[in-house]
């Protein structure tokens, strides 16, 4: 059942609690966000103390968005943002869309289910921290609202637009003072207006009616930007929103009709906003400051207001942080769909002469399969025409779509569509389609913002497609050069792992290998090529080939000959490497190192112990001419059922951490978990490394256990 259809008695407890919350906490406004059971979206269900219109850009917020509201719901905790500086530091994307001075708190609502969150707004003069008493009031109010939601017999759902709750405060009967107040205001030479919490005109004196050019009867009960066309401009919307959010007076000068200018002063309060309007001379002295104007004087009606503009800035900031195609698709789905109230999305990329669907939300996979691979010039849907012309197309209902493309409505079952071409310098990148489950009218403001947004999506998508192509090429090369499977060696169990860097932007040159040298001997190799790019991956393959060519010789000779190959290649990349000759028959290990971290050896038995095998390291491969490179080898006994761990520095090295301490911690973890199966042990070592520090390098791990 929709919220609007809920019985009035179901709303009464919630309204009373919300209004009381504002009084108890000292906030200027409060709202309840309801979590949609079908989509990961938070919808503003009700608002108290603010006009619903002023918060329109934030009626829908994705749960996955990077902001304080979403974080409160995801992490089930109270989130406080005391200053605009804190918002910019902690949530830069959200700050781009909320350029106002006020304090915010978001408390999760969790009862019989996860309902959503309580949002509270304080004026700019609130201290930067919540007191213990205020925190208690916020949490107790959240509990009261949760109980009201739990007890309501009607099924709550996210409404199309939030319900306004009056802010009830004790005070004198307005009828007792109304006549005296009217007499006072009528005597003023300037225009005086009063607005309620929803922005409707509740009072205006005769001077205001004359200046606005309308009678009081025509204006009372209306929204000024609807009844007075010249007030429907971003300059007025932005200053009005700044006043009601910040709860501080705002004064500015703005243009009116026929070249006239007006000085406007706004005085917000708990019960509404007062405004004073007076003529301002257009002509000023040469040394006088210019009028305080933040918008073009002749902004056409229906253009995008500042709320939409701030929303566009917020979405642009989110898109600027995307790297891969999946990042772009997720950002569009998680933030743009809720912002515009859409339920479906398809993002297609131009691939040769076909449209390849690279992301979608709100569509049946079978529908996506039918639409995937359409020709670029298709006329089955508007996509072909949109890409050819570069002009977006908007269809408010199926009838409008059917007139242009008769077969299109039946393909998806949607009821309204926005087709946005993704163009970069007249090059067709693809198309983004937003769709609605019900007919939807696209206003001029929405169209303007969506067209601007399409350009931002196109730029982000173009970068992401290039990145993915480069990454896939490098990753494919690296995977082709790593061993597909390690050879079986009698009496030796093996497990290996390769983990790319946490940054996810490049590939590296880490490698491992196991070379069978007979039934009783094997060579284990691990190394790290400098860099995270295609050159590093290619050089890694050459190092593996060189090691294979000389495997079986003495460990020092293998590294010396490999170094000779690298110096002959005249590469400017360096390689660390560890070569380990395992003699299973003689129970001995022979190893040499080219500047690589030491392997770990765990010996079981009555007195188990784990040590790092410290061989005197030789120079990195490729750093010294072949005639001067020396790689001393050491020999150590191989106990029965011994465990060997070979790894690259990504497992132990991080800026600001002593390498010796990291290796000691890894040695201790290996000793405590050595009895586990090798695959479990490998995952445990990687997990241990991730808990200790964020990975800044690729990681290769090779575990061997003698039987």
N, C-alpha and C positions, 0 to 999 in steps of 0.2 A: 504494500500500500504506500502511495506517495505521502510525503510529509504533509503536503497541503490538504490531503484527504483525511488525515488523522483527526480524531475527535478533539474538540477544543479543550475538553477536560484533560486529555493526554498532554497537551501543550502547557497547561497552567503550571504544574510543578516545575517544569524546566524553565519557563519564563521567570518564575519567582526566584528560583535558585540563581539564574544567570544575573538578574538584576541585583540580587543580594550580594553576589560575588563581587560586582563592581564596587558596591558600598563598603564591604568588609575589607577588601584588599587595597582600597584607595586608588584603584586603576581608573582610567577614563573610559575604557571600553573593554568588552569581552566578546568572545565568539566560540562556538562549538563546531569543530570539524568532525565530520562523520566519515568513517572508513567504508568505502563501497565493498560489499561482499563479493562482487563479481570482478572488479578491476582493482589493481593496486593504486587507487586514487583516493585522496582525501578531499571531500567536498564541504564547503562552508554551509552548515545547516541553519544556523541562526546567529545573529549579531546584535549586540546591545551597546549603545553608546556611540556608534558610528553610523553614518549613512551607508547603506548597503552598496550604493553606487561607487563610493570611494574605494572600496576593497574589491571591486569587480575583477581586476587583473589577478587576484589571488583566490577566486572562488574555487578553483580546482588546483590541487597540488599533488604531484606524484609522490608516492611513498619513498621511491628511490632517489628523489631529488636531493641535492646537496644543500640542505637548509635546516634551520633550527626546528621547524614544525615536523618535518619528516624524520629528523633524528630523534625527537622526543618519542614518536610512535615506534620507530624501529628499535630503539634501545630501551623503551619502556622506562623513561626517567624524565625528571623535570629539567628543562633546558632554559637558561636565562641569558639574555643578551642585554646588557645594561646601557651600552652606548653605541652610537653609529660606528665608532672606531673599532669596537669589538666585533660588530657585524662584518665590517670590511676585512678584519683579520681572520676571523673564524669561518665566515661563509661569504667569500668574495662574490660568488655568483648571485646570491640572494641580495647582497648589498647593492649590486648594480640596479636591481629593480625596486629598491626601497631607499631612495635617497633622502630620508627624513630623519629628524632628530627625535627619537623616542626610545623607550625601553620596552622590551618584550619578554614574556614568559610563556612557555608551552608545557602543559602538564598532560601526560597520557591518561586516557579514560579506559580502564580495563575492568570489566565486571563479568557478567555472564559470557561476554565475548570481548574482543578488542574493539571498542567502539570508535576510538579516534583520539582527539586531543582537545583540551581547553586552551584557548589563546587569550592572553591578557595584554593590554597596552597601557603603558604609563606615559605621562608627559615627559618632556626633555629634561625637566629639573629634578627628576627622581635620582637619588644616589646611584652610583654604578653597581652597587651590590644589593641583593635582597637581604632584609633582616630575617632573623630566625622566626619572628612573629609573622612577617609577611609570607615567608615560605610555608609556614603552617597553615595560614589562611588559604593560600593557593591550593595546597594539597587537599585540605578538607573540602574546599569548594569543588575540586575535581571529583572527590568521593561522592559528594551530594549529587552532582550532575550524573555520575555513573549510576547511582541508585535510581535517579529519576528515569534514566534510559532503560534500566533493567525492569522497572516496575510498570512501564507503559504497556497497556494491552495491545496497542496498535504496533504494526511492524514499521520501524523507522527506515527511511532510505534517503539518499542524497537528493535534495530538491533541485529544480532547474535554477533557482536563485534563492539566496538565503532569506529566511523570515526575519523581519525586524522586530526586536523585543523592546518595548518602552523601558526607559530607565526611571524607576519609581523612587522618588525621594520625598520625604515629608516636607511640608511647607504650607504657607497660607493659601487660602482659597484664591485662585486667580481672579475670580469675579469681584472680590473685595477691593483689589488694587488696580483692576483693569482700566477703569474710567480715568483715574488720576494719571496712570501711565500714558494713556492715549492722549490726554490733554498735553502732557509734557512733550511728547514726541512730535505732536502736530505743530508745536510752536518752534521747533528747530528749523533753521534755514537749509539744512542738508537732508538728503534722503536717508531714511532709517528703515531697515528691514530686519525682520526676525525669521530665522529658519529653524525648523525642528531637527531632530537627530537624523532624519532621512533626507534633509536638504530641501524640504518643501517650505514655501513661503507661508508663514503663519501670521505675519503682520507687516504692514508698510504704511508709512505716513503719506500725506498728499504730495510732499516734495519728491519722494521716491517714485510715486506713480507718474509724475510729470517727467522726471528725468528718464524713466524707462519707456515712456511713450505708450503706456497701457493703463487701463483703469484698475482700481484695486480689486474689483469683482473678477476681472479676467486673470489676475495674478495670484490671488489667495488660493492656497492649496495646491499650487503647481510647483514644478521644479523650474527654477529660473532659466536654465539653459535650454529648456523645452519651450517655454512660453515667450522668451525674449531671444530671438535668433542670434543677435550679436554677442550674447553671453555664451553661446556654444562654441568656445574657442579654447585651445589647450592652455592659454595663459591663465584663464579663470579656474579651470579644473585643477591645474597644478598648485596654485596658491591656496585654493580651498582645501585640497587634500593635505597640504603642508600645515594649514591651520588646525584642522580637526585631528590630525595625527599628533602634531607636536604640542597642541593645546597652548599655543602662544599667539599673540596678535600678529597679523600680517598686513602690511600696507604696500600697495603697488599702484602704478599708473598704467592704464590700458586704453586702447582705442575703442570708440563707439561708432555709431552710425553718422553719416554725413561729415566725416572728418573731425568729429568732436572727440575729446579725450576726457577721461574721468579718473579722479583719485578715489581709490576703493580701500577701505580698511575693514578687516575681519577680526572679530573678537569671539573666539570659540569658548564654550562653557560646557558644563555637564548636561544641560537640558537642550542645547542647540547652539546656534551661532548668530551673533548680531553683526550687521554690516552697515557701514555708513558710506554714502555715495555722494560725491560732489563734483561739479565741473572742474576740469583742469585746463588752463590755457594751453593751446597747442603750440603757439609761438612763444619761444623763450629767448631770453637774452643769450648772447653769444657765449658768455662765461658761465651760464647756468648749466647744471648737470642735465643730461638727457633724461627723458622719461624712462622709468624702470619697466621695460617691455621685454618679455621672454618669448613672444610669438609674433609671427607676421600679422599686420593689422587686418589683412583681408583673407584670413584663413577660411576656406570654404566650409560650410556646414557638412557634418558627416565625416570629416577627416578623423584620423586616429588621434585620440586624446593622449595626454601625457601618461596616463596609466598604461595604455598599450605601448607607448614609446619606451617606458621603463621596462615593460615586459619584454620588448624586443631586445633591449640592451642586455637583460638577464639571459635570454636565450642565446644571444650572440656570444656572451661570455662562456656559456656552457659548451657551445659548438667549438669555440677556440681551443678547448682542452681535449678535443677528440683526436685520436691517432688513427685507429683502424676503421674500416667500414662498419664493423660491428659496433664500435663506439658511437659513430654517427647515427646509426639506426636506433640504438638504444636511447640516445639523447632525444631524438625526434619523438620516439614512442613514449618515453617517460615524462617529458616536459611539455612538448608541443601539443600532443593529444589532449592532456588535461586542460591546458591553458585555453584551448579553443573548443572544448566540450565535444571533441570528436571521439568516435568509438572504434574506428578502423583506420589503418594506414598501410599503404604499400609503397615501397621505395624500389624503383627499377633503375638499372644502369644500362646505358647503351653499350652493347657488346657486338662489334661488327655490324651486322644488319638486323640484329635482334635486340629485344628488350629482356634483359635477364633480371628477375626479381631477386634482390639481395637482402630484403628484409620486409617483414610484415607483422602486423598486430591486428587482432580482432577479425580474422578471416579464417574460414575453414581451409585446411591444407588442400583439400580437393579443388576448391575454388582457385587457390594460388597455383596449383599445378596446371589448371586450364589456361590461366592468364600468363604463365611463364613462357617466355620464348616467342612472344608475338613480334611480327615484323615492325620495324621502326615506323613504317608508313601505314600501319593498320588503321582501319576505319571501324573496327568492331567496337572499340572504346574511343573516347576523345584523346587518348594519349598520342596517337599519331599526329593528329592535327595540332595539338598543343606543342609538340616538339618541332614540327615543321615551321609553325608561325612564331614560336617563342612567346605566345600570349597565353596567360593562365585562363582557365575555364572554370566557371562556377555553376552548379546545377542545384537548385533549391529543392527539387522534388523529382520523383520518377517521371512524371508527365513531361517536365522540361527536358529531361535526359532523353526520353523516348522520341521526342520530335527531332532531335539531332542524331541520335544513335539508337535505333529501335531495339537492338539486341543487348545493349549494355546493361540495363537494369536487371535482367534475369540472370546475369552472370554472377552477381554477388549478393543480391537481395537487399542492398543498402538503399537508403531513401534520399540522400543528398551527398554531393561530392564537390571537392575542390581539387582541380588538377593543376599542379604547379610545375612548370618546366624548370629543370635544373641546367642552367646555361652558364658557361664560363667563357667570356670573350667570343660569343657567338658559336661556341663549340657545345654540342649536345652531350651533357654528362648523363642525363637520365630524367626521371620524372618522380615527383612525390605526390601521392594521392591521399588526401584526408577524406574520410567518409563518415556518415552519420546513420544511425539506426532509425531516425525519424526525419521528416522534412525539416530543413534548416535554412533560414534566410541569411545571406551574407551581406552585412551592412558595408557601407563604404569604408569605415574604419577597419573592419576585419579584413576586407580585401586588400587595403593598403599595407597592413602589417604582414599579411600572408605573402604578398608579392615580394616585400623586402626580405622576409624570412627565407623565401625560396632562393634568393641570391646567396644568403649566408650558408644555407644547406648545400648549395651547389659548390661553393668554394671548399667547404669542409669535406664534401664527398669526393671532389677531385683530388684533394691532397691524400685522402684516405685510400682511394683506389691506387694511386701511384705508390703509396707506402706499402700496401698489401702486395702489389706486384713485385716490388723489390724484396720485400721480406720473404715471400713465397719462393722466389728464385734462390735467395741465399740459404733459406732453411732447407729447401730441397737439395741444394748442392751439399750442404753439410750432412744431411741425413744419408745421402748417397755415399759419402766418403766414410761415415762411421760404419762399423761392422754391423751387418744385418743380424747375425747371430754369432755367438762365440763358439769356437769349436769344442767338442767334448774331449776332455783329457781324463784318462783313467785315474782314479783315486784323487780327483780334484773337483770340488763343487765351486760354482761360480755364480755371482750375481753382479749386475752392473746397472747404473743409473746415469742419465744425463738430464740436467735441468737448466734451461735457458735462464738468463738473468731476469730478475723480477721486473726490470723496466719494460721488457717485452718489445723493444724497439729495434733490436738488431740480433744477429746471430754471432757466435764466437768460434774460436778455434780450439776449444777443449776437446780432447779425444782420449780414448782408451782402446786397448787391444789385448788379445790373448792369442799367442802363436804356439801351436803344438809342434814340439821338436822331437816327438817320438812317444812311446808308451810310458816313459818314466821321466820326461822332462818337458818343460813349457817355458815360454817367456811372457811375462806380463809387462805391459807398457802403458804409461799414462803421461799426458803432456798438456801444455797450454800454450797456444800461439797468441802472441800479443794482438789485441784488437778485437772488435766485434763487427766484422763486415765480411763481404764476399772474399776479399783478399786473404783474410785470416782463415776462412773455411777452406779455400783452395790450397793454401800453404800447408794446412793440417793434413790434407790428403797426400801431399808430396812427402811430408815427414813420415807418415805411416808407411808409404811405399819404400822409403829409404831404410827404415827400421826392418821391414820385412825382408829386404834384400840381404841384410847382413845378420839376421837373427841366427843365434846359435854360436856366434863368436863370443869372445869375452865381453862382458858388459861395457867396459871402458872403450873397447875397440868399436862396438856398435855405435856408441854415442859419438866417438871421434869421426867415424866414417859418415854418419848422418850430418854432423857439423860441416864436413867437407862438401857435402851435397848442397847445403844451404848457402855456404859462402860462394860456391860456384854459381848459384842462382842469383847472387847479388841482391837479395831481398833486404829491405830495411826493417823487416819484422823479426823479432826475436822469439825463441821458443824455450820454455822450460820443459824438461823431460826426465822421467825416471824409468830406467830399464832394470828389470828384475828377472834373473835366470833361476828357475825353480828346479832343483835336482831332487825328484821324489825318491829315487833309488838310494842316493847317498845322503838324503835328509839334510841338504844344505841349500842355502840361499846365497846367490852372488848378485850384488846390486851396485849400480853406479848412478849418479845423479848429475843432471845439468841444471843446477839452481832450482830444483823442485822441492816442495815440502816433503819431509821424511815420511815413509810408510810406517804403519803401525802393525806390530806383531803381538798377538795374544797367544800365550802358552797356557793350555789347560793343565789339569793334573792336581796333585795334592796341594801344591803351592802356586796357584794360577797368578800370572802377572802379565801386564801389557806394557810394552815399551815402544818408543819411536826409534826406528833404526837410523841412526845418524851417520851417514856416509859423508866424507869430505866432498862438498859440492864442487863440480867443475863449472866453467863459464856457461852461460846460456848459449844454446845452439844458434849459430849465425852471428854472434857478437864478436868473435875472435877468429883470425885467419886459421886455417886448418893446421898449419905447422906448429902453432903455439898452443893449441887446445889440449888439455890433459884432464882425463876423467878417472880419478882413482876409484877402484872397486874395493868393496869389503865382502867378506864371507861370514855368515852366521849360521848356526845350526837351525834346522827346521824340526821342531818337536812334533810328535804325533798329534793329529787333529788340531794343528795350529791354525790360527785365523789371521789372514793378512788383509789390511785395508789400504788401498791406494786411492788418492784423492787429489783434486786440484785446489788451488787456493780459494776458490769461491766458497768452499765448505768451511773455511776457518778464518778468512781474512776480511776485515771490514775497517774503514777509517776510524781512528781513535781507539782501536783495541790492540793490545799487544799480541803479536802473533804467537809467541811462546805460550801465553795464557790460553789462547784459543785452542792450540794443539793439545795442551794439557787437559782442557775440558773435554775435548773430543776423545782423548785417550781414556779418560775416566768413564765416559758414557759407553765406549766400546767394551771396557772391562765389565761393566755392570750388565750388559745385554748380550755378551758374546755367545751365550747358549741358545739364543733364538734362531729360528731358521733364517737363512741368508736373505731372502726377500724381505722378511719382516725387519731384519736388522738394517738393511739398506734404507728402507722407508723411515725407520726410527732415527738413523743418523741424519738424514735430510731434515726431518722434523725438528730434531734437536738444534741443528744449525739455524733453522728459521726462527726458532724461539729466541735464540741468543742475539741475533742481529738480522737486519734487513739485508737480503742478498743484493750485492752490487756487481757481481760477476757471475759468469757461467759456472756450473758445477758438474764435474764428472767424478764418479765413484766406482771403484772396482773392488769387490770382495772375493777372496779365495779361501777355501778351507780344505786342508789336506785330509784324506781319509785313510 
